[in-house]
Amino acid sequence: MTRESKHDPVSNPSHYTEGRRIETIEAIEDWDLGHHLGSAVKYISRAGRKGDSMIEDLEKAVWYLNRRIEIERRTSLEGRDGRNDPFETPMFASTRDQ
């Protein structure tokens, strides 16, 4: 089963939805990935689908993953819980846990 939505370059871009059951943003929000991991998933999910080269999208995903790894290392060395990124502010509060 595929998503039956009309292409909208802002709210429903085909490079994220065409032939897919869920939209990338839905997975990112449901999984509470935050900015760095969410961006990596975004670039992986659209790799080679937007007209950009697949390599460029994958390099962007790696860039965001490396940034997150550095944050995790830094917070680990400082004795903080690495799951809470001090550089991220959630755009949307999760209602799942309320």
N, C-alpha and C positions, 0 to 999 in steps of 0.2 A: 504494500500500500504506500503510495507517495502523497506528498503534500499537494493539495489541489488549491493553490493560491495564485492569484494574478501577480505578475512581476511588478514590483515597486522598488526603484533603486534606493529608497531611503528606508522603508520599514519592512521590505520583503525582497531583498536582492537575490536574484536567481543564482548567483555564484555560491550562496549559502543554502538555498532551499531546493533547487531543481533536482528532482529524483530522490529527495530525502524525506524521511518520515518526521524528523524533528528539525527545528532550526537551531543553528549553532548557539545563538544567544540563549535559547531555552535551556540547553545543557549547561552552559556556563553559569547561568543564574541558579539552576536547580542544584548543581554541584558546589555552589558557593566558592568558585575558584579565585575570585579577586582579579586584579588587573593583570599581573604578570602571567599567571597560569591561564587565565581566560584568553589573553591575547595570543599565547602560544597555541591554544586549541583552535582559536579563530583562524590563524594562518595555516595550521595543519589541515583544517576542514575545507579550506578553499584552495589549497595548493593545486596549481595548474588549472583552476576553474574560472578565474577572473580575466584571463588574457595575459596576466603576468606569467613569468616563467615559474615552473614548479620549484626550481632551485631557489629563486628569490623568496618565495613564500616560506619555504623550509628554513632558509637562513634567518628570516625574521622570527620564526618560531624559536629557533635555537638562541637568538639574541635575547628574547624574553625569558627563556629558560635559564640561560646563564646569569641574567640579572637576578632572577629569583634565587638561584643557587648561591650567589654572592650574599644576598640578604640573609639567607638561612645560615650561612657560615658566620656572618657577622653577629647575628643574634645568638647563635650557639656559643660563640666565643665570649659574648657579653653576659651569658648566663640567663638569657631570656628564652621564653618558649617560642621556638621558630615558627609555630603555626600562626602567630599573630604578627603580621608584617607592620612594623611601625611607620612605614611609608605609604600605606594604603588606608584610605577612608572609604568604607562601603557606600556606594551610591544609593543602594536600596537596602533597607533593613529586612532581614529575613523574617518572615512570619511563620516559618515552619516550626520554630522552637517556642512560639508563644502560646 
